[in-house]
Amino acid sequence: MLLDKMRKKFLLGNWKMNKTVAEAKEFANEAKSLGDIAKKNNIDLGVCAPFIDLIDVKNIVGDSLIVGAQNCHYLEKGAFTGEISCEMLKEIGINLSIIGHSERREYDNETSTKCNLKIKALLKNEMTPVYCCGESLKTYEEGKTKDFVKTQIVEGFKDLTKLDAEKVVIAYEPIWAIGTGKSASKEIAEDMCKFIRNIIKDLYDEDASNNIRILYGGSVKPNNIAEYLSQPDVDGALVGGASLKVDSYKELLTNLL
């Protein structure tokens, strides 16, 4: 089932390559009650876990939290050692996946063209893609951020209908602010999220740009999340390290209320 396309706030944790099954189960048991708080306040709340953790986390939290994958393949099956298909994820109740995270782009040759195929595969399976975009420090310092990000969006959304485009969640993450302790100012985050929204407007129309949700990611912490989400074009946050402990995960949510 796809997420509601209305622009509800969205807090999504990305555990990356962290948490054994035992650790993931402990987190899930402690955090599942937070889903009720989020729903009462019209916030979508979820985590994207390593493949090995997905079944256990989903079984524990049920529908109280959104449980997503960190990657998927664009084909249904085949000789692709180490990969997971959308159909495999869907069978265990997973309805969302991150696509094109900067670490996968850098270390695993994840191009925007490949992301486009993955987005289409997820949408075909009525799953939600969270499509990541963002620039390196070098690109930022050279003043080429907007051209770079525009290319990522245009290539990632190639051949998507307006209806499908509105079902994608975009996550803008400046690479220089991921895991570095540096973070873009709320003004930079707003400027880029608004810029991305205008790209969607140019590709489709104003309705599409108003409906699509755009998250900010990059050293988001409990003490700065409210700043970012107070901006009109920032609809949520994709959070790494601060989503690994239940206390800080809860604090992230509490600071949005």
C-alpha positions as CSV (number, residue, x, y, z in Angstrom):
1,M,0.0,0.0,0.0
2,L,1.4,3.4,-1.0
3,L,1.7,6.2,1.5
4,D,-1.0,8.8,1.5
5,K,0.2,11.4,-1.0
6,M,-1.0,14.3,1.2
7,R,1.9,16.2,2.6
8,K,2.0,14.8,6.1
9,K,5.2,15.2,8.0
10,F,7.5,12.2,7.6
11,L,10.2,11.1,9.9
12,L,12.2,8.2,8.5
13,G,15.2,6.5,10.1
14,N,17.9,4.9,8.0
15,W,19.9,2.4,10.1
16,K,22.4,1.7,7.3
17,M,24.6,-1.3,8.1
18,N,23.8,-1.3,11.8
19,K,21.8,-3.6,14.2
20,T,22.0,-7.3,14.5
21,V,18.6,-9.1,14.6
22,A,18.7,-9.1,18.4
23,E,19.4,-5.4,18.5
24,A,16.7,-4.6,15.9
25,K,14.1,-6.6,17.9
26,E,15.0,-4.8,21.1
27,F,14.6,-1.4,19.3
28,A,11.3,-2.5,17.7
29,N,9.8,-3.6,21.0
30,E,10.7,-0.3,22.7
31,A,9.7,2.0,19.7
32,K,6.5,0.5,18.5
33,S,4.4,2.6,20.9
34,L,5.8,5.7,19.3
35,G,3.6,4.9,16.2
36,D,0.5,5.8,18.1
37,I,1.9,9.2,19.1
38,A,2.9,9.9,15.5
39,K,-0.5,8.9,14.1
40,K,-2.3,11.1,16.6
41,N,-0.2,14.0,15.4
42,N,-0.6,13.2,11.7
43,I,3.1,12.2,11.2
44,D,4.4,9.3,9.3
45,L,7.1,7.5,11.3
46,G,9.3,4.7,10.1
47,V,12.7,3.0,9.9
48,C,14.6,1.5,7.0
49,A,16.5,-1.5,8.3
50,P,19.0,-4.0,6.9
51,F,17.4,-6.9,5.0
52,I,18.2,-9.4,7.7
53,D,16.2,-7.4,10.3
54,L,13.1,-6.6,8.2
55,I,10.9,-9.6,9.0
56,D,11.4,-9.4,12.7
57,V,11.0,-5.7,13.0
58,K,7.8,-5.8,10.8
59,N,6.4,-8.7,12.9
60,I,7.0,-6.7,16.1
61,V,5.7,-3.3,15.1
62,G,3.0,-4.4,12.7
63,D,1.4,-1.3,11.3
64,S,2.4,1.0,14.1
65,L,5.6,2.1,12.3
66,I,6.5,2.1,8.6
67,V,9.2,-0.5,8.0
68,G,11.3,0.0,4.8
69,A,14.2,-1.4,3.0
70,Q,17.4,0.4,2.2
71,N,17.6,-0.9,-1.4
72,C,16.0,-3.2,-3.9
73,H,16.6,-4.5,-7.5
74,Y,14.5,-3.4,-10.4
75,L,14.0,-7.0,-11.8
76,E,11.7,-9.6,-10.3
77,K,14.3,-12.4,-10.3
78,G,17.5,-13.6,-11.9
79,A,21.2,-14.1,-11.5
80,F,21.9,-11.1,-9.3
81,T,23.8,-12.4,-6.3
82,G,23.2,-10.5,-3.1
83,E,20.2,-8.5,-4.4
84,I,16.6,-8.4,-3.2
85,S,13.5,-7.9,-5.5
86,C,10.5,-5.7,-4.8
87,E,8.3,-8.8,-4.9
88,M,10.4,-10.4,-2.1
89,L,10.1,-7.3,0.1
90,K,6.4,-7.0,-0.6
91,E,5.8,-10.7,0.4
92,I,7.0,-9.9,3.9
93,G,5.0,-6.8,4.3
94,I,7.6,-4.2,3.3
95,N,6.1,-1.4,1.2
96,L,8.8,1.2,1.0
97,S,12.5,1.4,0.0
98,I,15.2,4.0,-0.1
99,I,16.6,4.4,-3.6
100,G,19.9,6.1,-4.7
101,H,21.3,6.9,-1.3
102,S,24.6,8.8,-1.7
103,E,26.6,5.9,-0.1
104,R,25.1,3.5,-2.7
105,R,25.8,6.0,-5.5
106,E,29.4,6.3,-4.3
107,Y,30.3,2.8,-3.4
108,D,27.9,0.7,-5.5
109,N,27.7,2.5,-8.8
110,E,24.0,3.5,-8.2
111,T,23.3,5.8,-11.1
112,S,20.2,7.9,-11.5
113,T,19.3,5.9,-14.6
114,K,19.4,2.7,-12.5
115,C,17.4,4.5,-9.8
116,N,14.7,5.3,-12.4
117,L,14.3,1.6,-13.1
118,K,14.0,0.8,-9.3
119,I,11.5,3.6,-8.9
120,K,9.3,2.1,-11.7
121,A,9.6,-1.4,-10.2
122,L,8.5,-0.2,-6.7
123,L,5.6,1.7,-8.2
124,K,4.6,-1.3,-10.2
125,N,4.4,-3.2,-6.9
126,E,2.4,-0.4,-5.2
127,M,5.4,0.4,-3.0
128,T,6.8,3.8,-2.0
129,P,10.2,4.9,-3.4
130,V,12.2,7.3,-1.3
131,Y,14.5,8.8,-3.9
132,C,17.7,10.4,-2.6
133,C,19.5,13.2,-4.3
134,G,22.3,15.5,-3.2
135,E,25.7,17.0,-4.0
136,S,29.3,16.5,-2.8
137,L,31.3,19.1,-1.0
138,K,33.3,19.8,-4.2
139,T,30.1,20.3,-6.2
140,Y,28.7,22.6,-3.5
141,E,31.9,24.7,-3.3
142,E,31.9,25.0,-7.1
143,G,28.4,26.4,-7.0
144,K,27.1,23.6,-9.2
145,T,24.6,22.2,-6.7
146,K,21.4,23.0,-8.4
147,D,22.5,21.8,-11.9
148,F,23.7,18.6,-10.3
149,V,20.5,17.9,-8.3
150,K,18.3,18.9,-11.3
151,T,20.0,16.2,-13.4
152,Q,19.4,13.6,-10.6
153,I,15.7,14.5,-10.5
154,V,15.1,14.7,-14.2
155,E,16.9,11.3,-14.8
156,G,15.3,9.7,-11.8
157,F,11.8,10.7,-12.9
158,K,12.2,9.9,-16.5
159,D,9.0,8.6,-18.1
160,L,7.0,8.7,-14.9
161,T,3.4,9.9,-15.2
162,K,2.2,12.7,-13.0
163,L,0.2,10.2,-11.0
164,D,3.3,8.0,-10.4
165,A,5.6,11.0,-9.7
166,E,3.3,12.2,-6.9
167,K,3.8,8.8,-5.1
168,V,7.6,9.2,-4.9
169,V,9.1,10.7,-1.8
170,I,12.3,12.8,-2.5
171,A,15.0,13.1,0.1
172,Y,17.5,15.9,-0.4
173,E,20.8,15.0,1.3
174,P,23.9,17.1,0.8
175,I,26.6,14.5,0.9
176,W,28.9,16.9,2.8
177,A,26.4,17.0,5.7
178,I,26.0,13.2,6.1
179,G,27.8,11.7,9.1
180,T,30.2,14.6,9.2
181,G,28.7,16.6,12.0
182,K,28.2,19.4,9.5
183,S,24.6,20.3,8.6
184,A,23.1,22.6,6.0
185,S,21.4,25.6,7.5
186,K,17.6,25.6,7.5
187,E,17.8,28.3,4.8
188,I,19.9,26.0,2.5
189,A,17.6,23.1,3.2
190,E,14.5,25.2,2.3
191,D,16.1,26.7,-0.7
192,M,17.0,23.3,-2.1
193,C,13.7,21.6,-1.3
194,K,11.8,24.5,-2.9
195,F,14.1,24.3,-5.9
196,I,13.3,20.5,-6.2
197,R,9.6,21.2,-5.9
198,N,9.9,23.7,-8.7
199,I,11.6,21.1,-10.9
200,I,8.6,18.8,-10.3
201,K,6.3,21.7,-11.3
202,D,8.3,22.2,-14.5
203,L,8.2,18.4,-15.3
204,Y,4.5,18.0,-14.5
205,D,2.4,20.8,-13.0
206,E,1.7,22.8,-9.8
207,D,-0.6,20.1,-8.4
208,A,2.2,17.5,-8.6
209,S,4.7,19.9,-6.9
210,N,2.2,20.6,-4.2
211,N,1.5,16.9,-3.5
212,I,5.0,15.4,-3.6
213,R,6.8,15.2,-0.2
214,I,10.4,16.3,0.0
215,L,12.6,15.4,3.0
216,Y,15.9,16.8,4.2
217,G,18.7,14.6,5.4
218,G,22.2,15.3,6.7
219,S,23.2,15.3,10.3
220,V,19.6,15.8,11.5
221,K,19.4,15.6,15.3
222,P,16.8,16.1,18.0
223,N,18.1,19.6,18.6
224,N,17.7,20.8,15.0
225,I,14.9,18.8,13.4
226,A,12.2,21.3,14.4
227,E,14.2,24.1,12.6
228,Y,14.3,22.1,9.4
229,L,10.7,21.1,9.4
230,S,9.5,24.6,10.2
231,Q,10.4,25.4,6.6
232,P,7.4,25.4,4.2
233,D,9.0,23.1,1.6
234,V,10.6,20.7,4.0
235,D,8.1,17.9,4.7
236,G,10.2,15.6,6.8
237,A,13.6,14.2,7.6
238,L,15.7,11.2,6.6
239,V,17.8,10.5,9.7
240,G,20.8,8.3,10.1
241,G,22.7,8.1,13.4
242,A,20.0,9.8,15.5
243,S,17.6,7.0,14.6
244,L,19.7,4.2,16.0
245,K,18.8,4.7,19.7
246,V,15.2,4.7,20.9
247,D,15.7,7.7,23.2
248,S,17.0,9.9,20.4
249,Y,14.4,8.5,17.9
250,K,11.7,9.4,20.4
251,E,13.2,12.8,20.9
252,L,13.2,13.4,17.2
253,L,9.5,12.7,17.1
254,T,8.7,14.7,20.3
255,N,10.4,17.8,18.9
256,L,8.1,17.8,15.9
257,L,4.9,17.9,18.0
